[in-house]
Amino acid sequence: MIGVGHDDRADDAAGPAVARMVASHLPDGWHAIEHHGDLTALSDLWQGMEEAVIVDAVVSGAPVGTIHHVDLLAEPPSRLAAAGSSHGIGLLEAVDLARTLGRLPGRLTLVGVEALQAAVGAPMSLEVQCHLPVAAALVLEQALA
Amino acid sequence: MSRRNLIRVPALARVEGEGGLTVTLKGGAVDRVELNIFEPPRFFEALLRGRRFTEAPDVTARICGICPVAYQMSSVHAMERACGVTVDGALRELRRLLYCGEWIESHVLHIVMLHAPDFLGYESGLHLAKDQPKLVERGLQLKKLGNDIVRAVGGREIHPVNVKVGGFYRVPTRRELAPLRARLDEAYLVAEELVRWTAGFDFPDFEQPWVFVALRHEREYPFCEGRVTSSDGLSMDLADFEREFVEEQVPHSNALHCRRKDGSYYHVGPLARWALNADHLPADIRQLASAVGVGPVERNPFRSIVVRALETLFAVHEALRIIDGYVEPDAPSVPVEPRDATGWGASEAPRGILYHRYRITQDGRIAEARIVPPTSQNQATIEGDLRAFVTPRVGLPEKELTWQCEQAIRNYDPCISCATHFLRLELRGA
């Protein structure tokens, strides 16, 4: 499982936080990775894997803290709106790029945590903190299935 | 105001950070150009005050997720100068190797994924990958090598943790560098391929009479050391930087603009380094440049992509040289004792010169910090480019002109802020 985000940017820390929560509970063969940036490198992490779960902060308009569970292989990224970030490569573009280059894992799932903000140095929203165990449980459920 | 009198890009794509562009036309001519940087200020200089002088490399690395090594190198050089310490030998070589990794990863990302699509008519690097998957794959492998070099020397690829004032916390063994060495020969071929590929693009006929500013070292293509030089004859010690270059606030941007003391603006980055340092490049790289039509001075900002590719080739060449000659040092760092002093440091970040100044006290606290990043220095130049570029093209269809303006900004690979990964997610029909 790959927790994407930045510890110092409020709700953006959800991904790495969940990675730390599940790290010692994952079954053999699974690894928890904290990924702080450069989403072009994501496919290097999941290439050749049977399965990968991404945990990332998302914004969809749902109540803050909502946990989304999306099968990224069944749900073509084009059906999801363009990434809100203006940065070069967003998660969905990284998935699409890996698809194009034949670098997808056998199964790829997004556990998205609905975020409120990503201000530098701000604390994580209470709603997000409260729902992190739900995201962690979802990851473990999938890993143990 | 009619739409034809306004070119507006509310959010620039394929740049690092959040910014926009507004070009206002009046009577068929360009009236005002504003590069709007609305990324909030982060007050790093104030944050550093009162911190230990040894914290500067780790704190400033957080300014940018793309070029953290540049911030670390500028800060450690400034602190070491303040403390009267010189780091040389294998430790100096490792610092250059770390910088090679950063140039490779940053340049290749920009060349392949962010900038090349402009010249080839693709909406994004993703669309380019669909048509040219092998080329993009090879580019991404080269970029990954850059990341892996940063990880091997710096401890991790984003915001490295192994850099300290005086050297490193731990140095890699020759054995640990061997797997990188094995990949560098192939990387050299890929970098050469990038040079030839980008040199074959069609470039708009557009040149600018910039003054170039870059570091210049007596014998090396610059990474972390050298005098501040310009194409109009400036050559000065870093301690004089703020006497020549001044920062000022502008209403439309959260980032400071830099100008020279006479009010003129200047250009930093690969084209400036190339113009002022190409004689220090290895002969085979200079020959390749000549063969693909890159002159000793390039004034067309759109051709910066070719020079970035040449600098990538140099970084691979330099990494090969350093690893081949690497002898593990006796100690991972040299001792550095603080004193009441001011220190200056600068390095050539992928986007241009990055200047740091610190005043520290004898008890090792930072009393004052000043950081001038390259994109801040290039902002006025970017606006000047846009003004000159748009003026003869105001008759173009709005969509085409807007696209070309965005492309003109991407020539600078502007790094508006470090990345956060906030995904806007909209599930339709779910």
Interface residues (C-beta under 8 A of the other chain):
Chain A: V4 G5 H6 D8 R9 D12 G15 H36 G37 D38 L39 T40 A41 S43 D44 D56 A57 V58 V59 S60 G61 H68 V70 R79 L80 A81 A82 A83 G84 S85 S86 H87 G88 I89 G90 L91 L92 E93 D96 L97 T100 L101 G102 G112 A115 A118 A119 V120
Chain B: A11 L12 A13 R14 V15 E16 G17 E18 G19 P40 R42 R62 G65 E105 L109 M113 L114 S124 G125 L126 A129 K130 P133 V136 E137 L140 K143 K144 N147 E157 I158 H159 C418 A419 T420 H421 F422 L423 R424 L425 E426 L427 R428 G429
